[in-house]
Each structure stands twice: as C-alpha cells, then as structure tokens.
C-alpha cells in the first residue's frame, strides 16, 4: 500500500500528537544537551581558554614552527654521533622491551585462554592479572624503575617489558580463543597428546596473529621509547628534551624529523616482514 505525501499531511493535521515525540522525551533530550554545553563552557572557564591566551599561544607556536625549515644539519661527526647513538638506543630499548614482554606473556596467555585452561578460577584470576599490569602506564613504570635502578636504558627496557606483558598476554589469549577447533579435533583423533594438540592444532592458526601483534607493538614501542627518554630512561628522548629545554628548536625539529624517518622505516620493514611471514603461513595451510 502506497501512501502519498498528501495523505500523510492530511493524517498529520488530524492527529498531530502521533507524529511528534512525547514532551518527556523532548525535555530529556534538551536536558542532556544543556548539560553537555554547560560542562563544555565550565571546562573552558576553569582551564582559562580565553581568546587572548589562545592568540598568544598561536603566535608562540608559530615562532616555534619557524625553526622547522630549513632543517638543522649537523656538520661534524662529533655533533651527530650522540644523535645517532640516541636513535639506536631507543630502537634497542623498544626491541628488548618488546621481546622480553612477549617471552613472559606467551606462556601466561595460555592460562587466560578458555579453550586451553578449563579451570575458571585460575583463568579469571590470570585475566585480572593482565588488567592490573595494563593499568600502569609505561611512563609511570619508567619513573618507578628509574628510582630503583637509576637513569639509563635499563629502566626503560624494564618498564616497556612489564607494560607489554599485560598487553601481549591479553591479545595472545584472545587470539588463542578465536582459533578453530577442527584442527585440534583432528590432532586428538590421530592420537595426539595435550601438548601436540596445542603445538599442531593451535599454534599454526595463532602464529600469524601473534607475529602481527609483535610487529605492530614494536613500532608503537619505538615511539614510546622517545617519551621514556624524556624522563631519563635513555634513548633519543633525553637529547630531544635537552634541546627543547635549551630553546634549540632548530636541532629539536631535526631530531623529530629523524624520529619520524626511523618510525617510517620500521613501519615499512614491519609491513614487508608481516606480509612475507603471514603469506608463508597461509601457503602452508
């Protein structure tokens, strides 16, 4: 049955209350919008978002950006060597932190997977342990480890590793839970042991996902390693913070450009590795 616009207009004129929302709904919606707008205005007032302050900040930010080009170029190896050492140190911190976190998280992930660990209490306790570890930000862990071990790369590596244990264990366990039961049943039907069902039934399915997670988090940890250096946990971040504190914005921008280039190269290489490894796993299926 087709209803014309003319008929709709006729019915709307006859019973207009049926074509409009109830008053209570409209009042609730208006109250929500008033609350959102009021909270937004309150935050602007409390945090001093005045037009004069914004304009002053924009002018200062423009002066900072003016040092971006032309980029600063180090003219001697004596000047550039600490920069290169800081970049490599950040890369090493990210690599070691990722590897250590993955090595510890891998066996823990099986305890949190419901298709592997059939004991509810142990499984739920393990998962809550993941949440507790992930509740601590890497920067907070770095400050704690700096207090314990002193300045340098070691606190950064430990902070990154501990943070990644919770992240990796959670992601790995979810990947294990999402595997198909058919290969596992096939291994069991052929007389395979419990270990063999995991080795030949679960791992071929979950390995590409784990590798992809590792590569992605390694890229992310390279960026995080820069922040850890700013608080004294080694890496290029310390040199970047030093240049900013000394108002050497031309050098600071050049260091930022080098960090961007390093992250881009790692991202490109990770994509190549991920495609090659996952492709090989796919070919074996």
N, C-alpha and C positions, 0 to 999 in steps of 0.2 A: 504494500500500500504506500503510494507516494503522497506526501503532504506538501502542499505548495507554501510558499512564503506568505501568501495572502491568508491562508487558513491559520498558519502559525500566529500571525499578527492578530487575527480575529480571536483565537483562543487566549492569547496573552492579554488582550483587552478585557476578556470576560473574567478570567481568574488570574490576575497579575501576581498574587502571592505564591502561586505554584511555580512561577518562573524566576523567582528571586530567592536568594539564600535567607535562611532564618535570621532574625535580628541577633540572636545569641551568637551565631557563627560569625556574623559581621563584627560584633563587638569584640569577640575573642581575637579575631584577626587584626583588628585595629589596635587592641591592647598589645599584641605581640610586636607589631611594627613600632608602636610608641616606645616600648621597652628597648627594642634594638637601637632605634635612633637616639633615645635618651642615653643608653650605655655608650654609644659611639661618641656623642657630644661630651659626656662626662670624662671619657678617656682622653679626648683631645684637650680638655681643660686641665686635667690632672697632670698630664705629661707635657704641658706647655707647648702645644702645637700652634704657636702664634704665627701669623703671616710674616712678621718681622724676623722671627727666628728662622723660619723656613727660607726666606730670601737670603739671609746671612749665610746659612748653611749651603745653599746652592752656589753662592759666589765663592765660598771657600772650596767647595768641591770642584768647581770649575778651575780654580788655580791648581788644585792637585792634579786634575786631568791634564793640565797644560804641560806637565812634566813627562807625559806619556810618549810624546813624539817631539823630536826624534829620540829613539830609544838610546839609553846609555850603553856604550860599548867599552868593555874593559880592554885596555891597550897593552897589558902585560900579563904574563902567566902568573906572576906573583899576586896580582889582584884577582884573577879569575879562578885560581886554584882552590881557594876556600869555598867559592860558589859551587864549583863542580863537586867538591867533596861533600858539601851540604846536600846537594841533589842526590848523590849516590847514597848518602847516609839515610835520607828519607826513603829512598827506594828499598834499602836494606831493612829498615825498620818495618815497612809495610810488608815486605816479603816474609821476614821471620815471624812477625806478629800473626800474619795470616796462616802460615804453615803450622806454628805451634798451636794456635787456636783450633785448626782443623784436626790435627793429630789427637788432641784431647777430646774434641767434640764428637769425632766419628764413633768411637765405641759407646759414648753416652747416648747418642741418637737412637741406638737400638733399644735402649732401656725405655725410651719415650715413645716408641712405635707400638701401637696396639696390636698389629699383626705379628709382632715378634715377642713382645713382653705381654704375657697373658695375666700378669698379676696386677690388678687395678691399683692397689695401694702403692706399689713400687713405681708403677707407670705415672700416676698422678703426682707423686712426690718428686719424681725426676723432672716432670714438666714444670712444676712450680719452681724447681731449682733453676731451670732455664730462665724463667721470668725474673727471679731475683737477680741473676747475673746481668740480664739485659736492662734491669732498672738503673744500673750505674752507667752514667755517661763516660765515654772513653777519656774525656778531658778530666773528669773528677778522679778517675782511677790513676791517670798520669800524675796528678798532683799528690795523690796518696803515695804512689811508688817513688816519686821524687823525694818525698820526705823520708822514705825508708832507705832508698838506695843512692840518693844523691842525683846530681844533674848528669845528663848524658843520654845516650841511646837506650840503655838498658831499661829505665823506667818506661820509655815509650813502647818498647817491644812488649814488656810485660802487660802494660795497660791495654794495648791493642789485642794481645793474645787472650787475656781474660774476657774482654768485651766480646771477642769473636766466638768464644766457647759457647756462650748463651745463644748467640745468633745462629751459628752453624748447627748446633745441636737441635735447635727448633726446626730449622729449614731442612736438615737432613732427615729428621724423624718424620716430618710431613711428606717428604719425597718417598721414604720407605713405605709409609702407609698407603700411598697412592699407586703402588705397584700392583700389577695384575696377579691374581692367584693361579692362573693357568700354568705358567712355567714352574711355580712352586709345586703344584699338584703333580706335574709331570716328573719332577725330580723325586718326589715322595713315591710315586707309583713305580719308579725304577729301582727303589730300594735305597734311596739316598738318606744320609743321616741329617740331623738338625742343622749342623754346620754346612753340609753340602747343599741343603735347600736354600740357605742364605747365600752361599758362595755362587751357586749356578742358577738359582731361581730369582733371587732378588737383586744381587749386585749388577748383573748385566743391564737390568732395567734402570737402576738408580744411578749408575756411574756417570752417564752424560749429564744428568741434572746436577750432581754433586760438583762435577768439574766446572759446569757453567756458573754455579754459585760461587765457587772458589775464585774463578777469574774475575767475576763482577766485584766481589768484595775486595779483592786485591786492588783493583782500580780505585775503589772507594777509599781504601786504606792509604793509598798514596796521597790523596787529598787530605785525609785526616792526619796523616803524618806531618803535614805542614803546620797544622794547628798545634799539634803536640810540641813541635819545636819552639813555638812562641812562648810556651810556659816553661821551657828549659829541658824538654825531653829529647833533645838532639834534632838533627836534621836542618833543612834549609829554612825552616820557620824561625829559628833563632836569628839567622842572618837577616831575614826579612824584617823581623821585629826591630833589630838593631838599626837598620837603615831608616825605618819609619820613625823611630824614636829620635834619630839624629836629623830628621827632616831632609834626608837624602832621597827625595821622591823619584828622581831620575833613575837611581840604582834600584830602588824598590820596585818600580814598574818593570825594569828589565828582569829582575828576579821573578816577578809574577809572570812575565811572558815565558821565561824558561820553564816555570812550573806547568804552565798551560801546555807548552810543547811536549814536556815529558809525559803529562797525563794523556795527551792526544796519541803519542806514540804507543804508550802502554795499551790504550783502548784499541788501537789499530791491530797491534800484535795479539791482544787477547781475542779479538774477533776472528783473526786468522786461525789461532790455535783452537778456539772453540769450534769453528766450522770444520776443521780438519779432524779433531778428535771425535766430535759427535757424528760426523759423517762416517768415520771408520766404525763406530759402534752401530750406526744404522746399517752399514753394509754387512755386518756380521749377523744381523737378525734374519 
